[in-house]
Amino acid sequence: MSSENDRVIVVGAGPVGLTAALALRRRGIQTLVLASEQALVMELRGSTFHPPTLDLLDEFALVPRMIEVGLKAPTWQFRDRETGPVATFDLALLTGDTSHPYRVQCEQWKLMRFLEEELRNEGVELRFGHDVTSVRQDDDSVTVIANTATGPVEVTGRYVIAADGARSAVRRSLGVEFEGFTYAELFLIASTDFPFENTLTDIAYVNYIADPLEWLVLLRVPGLWRVLVPAPENSDRDKLLSDENLQAMLQRVVPRSDAYTIAHRSIYHVHQRVAKNFRHGRVLLAGDAAHVNNPLGGMGMNGGIQDAFNLADKLKAIWAGADDRLLDRYDRQRRTVAVEAVQAQTHRNQQMISERDPETRRKALDAMRKVAADRTSAREYMLRSSMIASMRRAAQIE
């Protein structure tokens, strides 16, 4: 392979792809980033960064900048819509387990902007407007085929990291099964600058709120509250996103005489899916291309960033002469925790706050109260919910 092509091609310029590219560059590996968009996507998507993800991002010295443009969230809550707080979890209990015993609420596009700046400063090439359609590979290299404004192009490298999202063209071109299911409801989001913290008792920056008829999630980001509720799958999407419907939804959270200002609105299907394999020869799947889950727990983006660092370390070893069967360990480690930890935890969260049977719901909330009230139980629970336990689990898998 020519020295020009002795590189890793990263497909996707979201938080996972950009993290992978910078981690590889810091490990001395030539990298090229391809993205279908014309520029970074500045949408209000993921916004919660867990402690072990912040520990990893310390390598880039970006966490102080993220805090500066975000919010430190030392606690988070389960709440009942009628009675208020059920269980408050204080991440200070994890002080001995992480350098960051808190979450950071920071829109993912802000991290992406910081990562792009670092990549450009270090001479990493980012090619926007490259809509990747497929890959082909042989024993020594892998070639990515992409459509551009001037026609199709091909670029070749030693490996490809596919971080091109849940609808990954790379994954589809390889024919990889995306196992799992789609929830029989839509998730509807509205963002508003209304200060819910002035009305709702002892609210945290991150809140999962149980209700048998309309559970909801309240997340704080700088200047806005994000409100997420379920909606029937067969609903008219235009009606769901209408001012009338969103105003009614927000009025159910906190009734007020004035209309709410709605800064952002979106609706989407939610999936719990994991690719059958994360490694396919010289192609590695990461982030949403490899695993997607519901947002109740903030584990999707965090799991993808953790994928990126895991891969970067293994590719560094391969560049230094290690057998590339080491990448099979990436598959075992990250796929295992995607199934055992992330998928299971997020689904449990959704089941608990949406439970309709009164007795089952009461027992679940009482159990959560009991966990939060005991320091040892609370710490064990937060090790799982913050993804520290899953990272430790992955490290033990050979």
N, C-alpha and C positions, 0 to 999 in steps of 0.2 A: 504494500500500500504506500502511495506517495505521502510525503510528510504533510502535504496540503490537506489530504483527506484523513489523516490520523487524528480524528476528532470525534466528539460526541455531538450529534444533532439533536437538539431539543425542540420538539414540536409543541407549541403552545406558549403564550406569553402571559399566562395568569400567575398567581402567586406561587404555584408549584413549579411551573416551568422556569420562571425567573430565578427562584431559589436554587433549583438544580443547576442552572447555568452558572450562577455566581459561586456556588459551592465547588463546582468542577473547576472553574477558573482559579479559585483560591488554592486548589490542589494541583495546579500546574497543567491542567488538561485543556487543550484547545476546544472551543465550543462555538456552535452556531445555533442561533435561535430563529425558528420559523413561526410566523403567526399569520392566521388568515385575515385578521383585522388590519385596518390601516394605521392604528395606533393603539395604545393601551386602552382597555375597556374600563372607563371610570364609572362603573355602576355600583350601586349600594348592595353588594352581595354579602359574603362572609364578613363578620366584624368581631368575632370573639377569638382571642389568642390565649391558649392555655399555658400554664407554667412550663411544661417541658418543651413546648414549641419556642417560648421565649428564651429558654436556656440554650437551645440550638441557635437561635438567631443572634445570640450574643457574639457568635463568631464574626458577624458582620458589623458589630457595634451599632446596630440600628434600634435596639429596644428603647434607649432614651429618646430617640426621635419619635418613635411610635407613641410613647407616653405623652410627649409634648403635644402631639396632634390628636391624641386619643384620651381615654379615661382609664385610670386604674380602678379595678373592681375587686375589692378585698373580700366581698361576700356575694352569694347568690342565694336565691330562694325558690322553694316550692310554696305556693299559696293556694288557698281555696277562694274561689271568686266571691263567695258570700261572707266568709268569716275572716279572711285575711291570711297572715303568715301561718304556715304549717311547720316549715323547717327552714332555718337559716344556716347556711354552711359558711364558716369562716376559714378562708384559705390560709390564714396564719398558722393553722395546725400543721401545715406542710412545710414550715420553715426549715426543718432539717432535711427535707427531701428535694428541695429546689432552691435555686437562687432567686426565684420570682414567685413568692407565695401569694399570688393574686392573678386574676385575669386582666388582660388589657382589651378594652373595647375600642377598636380602631378599624375603620372601614378598610377592606383588603386593598382597594385601589391606592390607598396611601402607602402601604408597604410596597406595592408594585412600582409606584413612582420612585421610591427610594432605591429599590433593587435595579430598576432601569438606569438610574443615575450612576450607581456603582459599576454596572456592567459597561456602560459607555466610557466611564473613566478608565476602565481596565482594558479597553480595546476589544471587547466582545462584540461580534457582529450580530445585530438584530435585524432580520428581514421581515418587515410587515408586508401585508398584501400577498402572502404566499399561502394559498388555500391547499393544504396537503390532501391528496386523494388516496394515496397508496404507498406501500413500500415493497421492495424486493431485496433479497439478501442471498449471499453465498457464504462460503466458509470463511472469507476474510473481510467482508464489508457488507454494508447495508446502504441502499439507495432510496432516497425519498423523492417521490414525484409530486409536484405541486403546480397548480394553475396560478398564473399571475396575469396582470393587465396586458403584458406583452406576449403571453402564450405560456405553454407548459415548460417547466424547468425540472432538471434532476440534480440533486446534490448527494454526494456520497460521503460516508463517514465510517468509523469503526463500530459505533453503536448508535442506537436511537433511543431517546427517552420520550415516550409518548405521554404528554401532559396536556392533551388537547380536549379535555372535558368529557362529560358524560356521553356525548354523541360522537366520541372519538372516531375520526375517519381511519386512523391507524389501526385501532382495535377492530373495526369493522372490516377493513381490507384483509386482515389476517384471519377473519372468520372466528374470532374468539367469542365463546359464549359469555353472556353477561347475566349470570344467574341471580335469581331473586324475584321480587315482586314489586308492583306499583300499588300505592295506597288508593283505596276507593274513595278518595276525597281530594279536593284541591286545597292548596295553602294560599291564602290571601294575605297580602301585606300592605299596610299603609303606614307612612311615616309622618309624624307631626311634631311641631315645636311646642305643643302644649305641655306644661310642666306637671306630668302625672305625679311626680314626687311630692308636690304640695297638697295632693288630695288623698292619695292612697297611703295607708298607714305603714310606716317603716319599710317602704319599698327599696329593693336593691337595684343595682344597674342591670341585673339579669334575673328574670322572674318567669317561672313556669307555673301557670295558673290553672288549676283543675276546675272543671265544671262539666256536668253531665250533658248539657245542651250545647255549649259553645266554649270549649277550652281556649286559652290564648297564651301567647308568649309576649312579654314586654321586655324589650332590649333597649338600653340606652347607648347612644353614640353621641359625639359632641354636637350639641345643638338640636338633637332630634330624639324622639322615642319611636322605635319600630314596633308596630303592633301586628301580630300574626294570629290569624284565626283559620279554622277549617271552613270549607264550603263544599256543598254537594258536587260530586264529579260531573253530573249532567247539567250543571248550571250554565246559563248564558254568561259568557265571560265579559262581554261589554257591560251587562247589567251589574255584575259583581264589581267591576272597576269604576262604575259610575259614581259621581259625587253623592248622589242620593243614597246609594247603598253604603258607601264608605262612611258618610256622615252618620248614618244610623248605627253602623258597627262601632264607631268611636263613641257615640253617645251611650251605647250600652256599657262601655268601659267606665266612663265618667260622664254622667249627664251634665250638660251646661247649657246656658241660654244662647251663647254665641256658637256660630259654626266653627268647626275645626279648620285650621290651615293644613292642607295635605301637600307635603313636599315630594312625596314619592309613592308610587303604587305599583304593585305587580301581583301576578298570579301564576302558579306553576304546579305541575304534577310533581309528586314526591315518590322517590323510589328507594328501595333497599336492595341493592344489587352489588355483586362482587364478580369480577372477571374470573373465569375458571382457572387461568394461570396468569401470573404477572410477568413471566419471562417467556419470550418466543424467539429463540435463537439470539440474534443481536438486537432485538427490540424489547425494551422494558416498559411496562405500563406503570404509571404513577398518578396519584391524585384521582380526580373524578373519572379519568379514563380507566382506572382499575377498580374503583369502589365508590358508590354513592349511597347516601343514607339521609334520613330526615334530619332537619336542622336542630332538633330538640336535644341540645347538648353541645352544639358547636364543634362537632368532631370531624366534619368533612374536610375543610381546608387544613385543619391542624394535622390530620392524618396524612394528607398529601404532602405537606411540608416535611413531615417526619420521613415519608417515603424518599423525598429528594435527598435529604442528608444521608440516609442509609445507603442509597445508591451511589452517591458521590464518594463515600468512604470506600465502597467496594471497587468502584472503577479506579480509584487511586491505587489500590493494591494491585489491580490487574495491569495498570500502566507500569507498575514497578516490577512486574514479572509473575504475579500470581496467576494460577489457573482460572480461566473464566467460569469454571463451574461454581466459583464463589457467587455468581449471580443467581444460581439456583437457591442459594441460602436467602438472598433477598426475597425471592418468591415465597419461600417457606415462612420467613419471619413476618413480612408485611401482610401477606394474605391471611395468615393465621390470625393475627390480631384484628384485621379488618372484619373477619367473621366472628371471632370469639368475643371481642371486646367492643369495638365501635358499633357494629350492627346490632349486637344484643343490647347494649346500653341505650342507644338512641330509640330502639323499638320499645324497650321497657318504659322509657320516659313518656313516649306517646301514649302507650296503653294506660299508664297511671293517670295522667291528667285528663284523658278522654273517657275513663270508665263511667258507665251509666248505671250499673247495678249499685244501689245505695249501700248495701252491706259490703260488697267487694271494695267499693271506693273508700268507705270508712276504714276498713282494715288496712288498705294500702297507705292511706294518709297517716293513720296511727302508727304504722310501722316506720314511716319516714320520720315522724316526730321522735320516735324512740331512738332511731339511728342518730339524728342530729343532737339529741340531748346527751349522748355518751361520747366523750372525747375520743376514746379508742375506736369505737364504731364509726364515728364521723370521719376520723382520719382515714380509716380503711376505705370508706365509701368515696372520699374525695381523691384518694390515690387512683381509684378506678375512673371516676367521672372527669378527673383532670388529665387522664391519659398517661400518668406516670407509670401506673401498673402495667399498662399494655406495652410501653416502651421497655420496661424491665423484662416482661414476658418475651418480647421479640428477641432481646439480647441473649436469652438463654437457649434459643432454638438454633441448633447446629445445621 
